[in-house]
Amino acid sequence: MRPEYANAFGLRKVSDKEGQLLEVTLDISYKYMENAITVNAQGGIENVGQALVLGYTRSDDRV
């Protein structure tokens, strides 16, 4: 089994005014795919993946 490597990754966090952590998101891009995995304070997990097209995501209006 070969390991897969990410081209780029980032970590984002959202907290309230008191500094309590509300959610953490890990963004990963690999070749022509971009994934975002978000974990919130209630234990919920959201995984969003999309294909990149010519340097823009499908949700961009600039295509």
Backbone as a printed PyTorch tensor [residue, N CA C, xyz], in Angstrom:
tensor([[[  0.8450,  -1.1770,   0.0000],
         [  0.0000,   0.0000,   0.0000],
         [  0.8910,   1.2410,   0.0000]],

        [[  0.6950,   2.1340,  -0.9850],
         [  1.4810,   3.3610,  -1.0900],
         [  0.8260,   4.4940,  -0.3220]],

        [[  1.6160,   5.3360,   0.3400],
         [  1.0220,   6.5140,   0.9790],
         [  0.6600,   7.5630,  -0.0680]],

        [[ -0.3500,   8.3630,   0.1980],
         [ -0.7270,   9.4630,  -0.6790],
         [ -0.3110,  10.7650,  -0.0170]],

        [[  0.1510,  11.6930,  -0.8080],
         [  0.6340,  12.9580,  -0.2900],
         [ -0.2810,  14.0900,  -0.7270]],

        [[ -0.4550,  15.0740,   0.1290],
         [ -1.2670,  16.2450,  -0.1850],
         [ -0.3940,  17.3090,  -0.8360]],

        [[ -0.9590,  18.0090,  -1.8260],
         [ -0.2580,  19.1460,  -2.4190],
         [ -0.2200,  20.3220,  -1.4530]],

        [[ -1.3090,  20.5400,  -0.7510],
         [ -1.3900,  21.6250,   0.2180],
         [ -2.4270,  21.2610,   1.2740]],

        [[ -2.2620,  21.8190,   2.4520],
         [ -3.2670,  21.6180,   3.4930],
         [ -3.3090,  22.8490,   4.3810]],

        [[ -4.4200,  23.0150,   5.0500],
         [ -4.5970,  24.1440,   5.9620],
         [ -5.5150,  23.7490,   7.0940]],

        [[ -5.4090,  24.4590,   8.1930],
         [ -6.2210,  24.1920,   9.3680],
         [ -6.9040,  25.4970,   9.7720]],

        [[ -8.2290,  25.4520,   9.9280],
         [ -8.9870,  26.6290,  10.3470],
         [ -9.7350,  26.2990,  11.6210]],

        [[ -9.8500,  27.2620,  12.5220],
         [-10.6460,  27.0510,  13.7240],
         [-11.5900,  28.2210,  13.9120]],

        [[-12.7400,  27.9280,  14.5130],
         [-13.7450,  28.9410,  14.8100],
         [-14.0160,  28.8690,  16.3060]],

        [[-13.9410,  30.0290,  16.9640],
         [-14.2220,  30.0640,  18.4000],
         [-15.1640,  31.2230,  18.7040]],

        [[-15.8070,  31.1650,  19.8550],
         [-16.7230,  32.2340,  20.2480],
         [-15.9490,  33.3370,  20.9810]],

        [[-16.6740,  34.3430,  21.4930],
         [-16.0360,  35.4850,  22.1570],
         [-15.2350,  35.0870,  23.3900]],

        [[-15.6560,  34.0330,  24.0640],
         [-14.9550,  33.5720,  25.2690],
         [-13.7600,  32.6840,  24.9450]],

        [[-13.5540,  32.3800,  23.6800],
         [-12.4250,  31.5420,  23.2920],
         [-12.7410,  30.0560,  23.2420]],

        [[-14.0050,  29.6920,  23.4540],
         [-14.4020,  28.2900,  23.3760],
         [-14.3620,  27.8340,  21.9200]],

        [[-13.7320,  26.7210,  21.6700],
         [-13.6040,  26.1790,  20.3170],
         [-14.9530,  25.6540,  19.8360]],

        [[-15.4170,  26.1600,  18.6810],
         [-16.7020,  25.7290,  18.1300],
         [-16.5340,  24.6870,  17.0440]],

        [[-15.5480,  24.8910,  16.1420],
         [-15.2960,  23.9030,  15.0970],
         [-13.8780,  24.0430,  14.5630]],

        [[-13.3780,  22.9290,  14.0260],
         [-12.0560,  22.8740,  13.4130],
         [-12.2220,  22.2620,  12.0300]],

        [[-11.5880,  22.8690,  11.0120],
         [-11.6720,  22.3810,   9.6370],
         [-10.2810,  22.1100,   9.1020]],

        [[-10.0870,  20.9370,   8.5150],
         [ -8.8450,  20.5720,   7.8500],
         [ -9.1110,  20.5820,   6.3510]],

        [[ -8.4170,  21.4650,   5.6290],
         [ -8.5280,  21.5560,   4.1720],
         [ -7.3350,  20.8350,   3.5430]],

        [[ -7.6080,  19.9470,   2.5930],
         [ -6.5540,  19.1790,   1.9260],
         [ -6.7930,  19.2190,   0.4240]],

        [[ -5.7460,  19.5040,  -0.3480],
         [ -5.8730,  19.4040,  -1.8030],
         [ -4.8610,  18.3770,  -2.2990]],

        [[ -5.2980,  17.5440,  -3.2290],
         [ -4.4680,  16.4960,  -3.8130],
         [ -4.7980,  16.3950,  -5.2880]],

        [[ -3.8300,  16.6630,  -6.1250],
         [ -4.0110,  16.6770,  -7.5790],
         [ -5.1740,  17.5880,  -7.9330]],

        [[ -6.2680,  17.0590,  -8.4390],
         [ -7.3950,  17.8840,  -8.8810],
         [ -8.5940,  17.7840,  -7.9490]],

        [[ -8.3770,  17.3870,  -6.7200],
         [ -9.4680,  17.2890,  -5.7450],
         [ -9.1520,  18.1440,  -4.5310]],

        [[-10.1990,  18.6650,  -3.9120],
         [-10.0640,  19.4290,  -2.6870],
         [-11.0740,  18.8800,  -1.6840]],

        [[-10.6300,  18.5820,  -0.4770],
         [-11.5010,  18.0650,   0.5700],
         [-11.4270,  18.9810,   1.7840]],

        [[-12.5410,  19.1220,   2.4760],
         [-12.6030,  19.8540,   3.7340],
         [-13.3370,  18.9730,   4.7350]],

        [[-12.7030,  18.7080,   5.8560],
         [-13.3100,  17.9060,   6.9170],
         [-13.4780,  18.8210,   8.1200]],

        [[-14.7260,  18.9760,   8.5890],
         [-15.0350,  19.8620,   9.7080],
         [-15.5790,  19.0420,  10.8700]],

        [[-15.0390,  19.2940,  12.0580],
         [-15.5230,  18.6750,  13.2910],
         [-16.0070,  19.8080,  14.1870]],

        [[-17.2590,  19.7040,  14.6780],
         [-17.7610,  20.7590,  15.5510],
         [-17.7700,  20.3160,  17.0030]],

        [[-18.0700,  21.2540,  17.8970],
         [-18.0040,  21.0100,  19.3410],
         [-19.0080,  19.9530,  19.8030]],

        [[-20.0920,  19.7560,  19.0600],
         [-21.0940,  18.7480,  19.4370],
         [-20.7110,  17.3550,  18.9480]],

        [[-19.5740,  17.2130,  18.2920],
         [-19.1160,  15.9090,  17.8260],
         [-19.5360,  15.5830,  16.4040]],

        [[-20.1660,  16.5320,  15.7130],
         [-20.5690,  16.2940,  14.3340],
         [-19.3870,  16.4090,  13.3860]],

        [[-19.4170,  15.6300,  12.3170],
         [-18.3560,  15.6460,  11.3120],
         [-18.9840,  15.8750,   9.9470]],

        [[-18.3830,  16.7940,   9.1760],
         [-18.8390,  17.0650,   7.8220],
         [-17.6430,  16.9180,   6.8870]],

        [[-17.8100,  16.1590,   5.8120],
         [-16.7440,  15.9420,   4.8330],
         [-17.2460,  16.4360,   3.4800]],

        [[-16.5610,  17.4420,   2.9210],
         [-16.9560,  18.0280,   1.6420],
         [-15.8030,  17.8540,   0.6680]],

        [[-16.0740,  17.2820,  -0.5010],
         [-15.0550,  17.1170,  -1.5320],
         [-15.5490,  17.6820,  -2.8410]],

        [[-14.6350,  18.3000,  -3.6010],
         [-15.0240,  18.8320,  -4.9070],
         [-13.8280,  18.7900,  -5.8440]],

        [[-14.1300,  18.7150,  -7.1200],
         [-13.0840,  18.7170,  -8.1400],
         [-12.6960,  20.1500,  -8.4690]],

        [[-11.4180,  20.3660,  -8.7140],
         [-10.9340,  21.6780,  -9.1310],
         [-10.9150,  21.7240, -10.6550]],

        [[-11.3810,  22.8390, -11.2290],
         [-11.4340,  22.9900, -12.6750],
         [-10.6220,  24.2250, -13.0610]],

        [[ -9.5210,  24.0440, -13.7910],
         [ -8.6830,  25.1420, -14.2770],
         [ -8.3040,  26.1220, -13.1770]],

        [[ -8.0070,  25.6070, -12.0030],
         [ -7.5770,  26.4780, -10.9210],
         [ -8.7090,  27.0880, -10.1130]],

        [[ -9.9470,  26.9010, -10.5470],
         [-11.1040,  27.4150,  -9.8270],
         [-11.9420,  26.2350,  -9.3530]],

        [[-12.6360,  26.4510,  -8.2560],
         [-13.5580,  25.4150,  -7.8010],
         [-14.8590,  25.5580,  -8.5640]],

        [[-15.6620,  24.5420,  -8.5900],
         [-16.9330,  24.5820,  -9.3250],
         [-17.8760,  25.6300,  -8.7570]],

        [[-17.7220,  25.9650,  -7.4920],
         [-18.6330,  26.9440,  -6.8800],
         [-18.2350,  28.3880,  -7.1980]],

        [[-17.0700,  28.6000,  -7.8220],
         [-16.6470,  29.9600,  -8.1690],
         [-17.4650,  30.5020,  -9.3300]],

        [[-17.7310,  31.8040,  -9.2830],
         [-18.4470,  32.4650, -10.3700],
         [-17.4920,  32.9390, -11.4640]],

        [[-16.1830,  32.8060, -11.2630],
         [-15.2010,  33.3800, -12.1710],
         [-14.8730,  32.4810, -13.3690]],

        [[-15.4730,  31.3180, -13.5040],
         [-15.1040,  30.3820, -14.5610],
         [-15.3940,  30.9320, -15.9300]]])
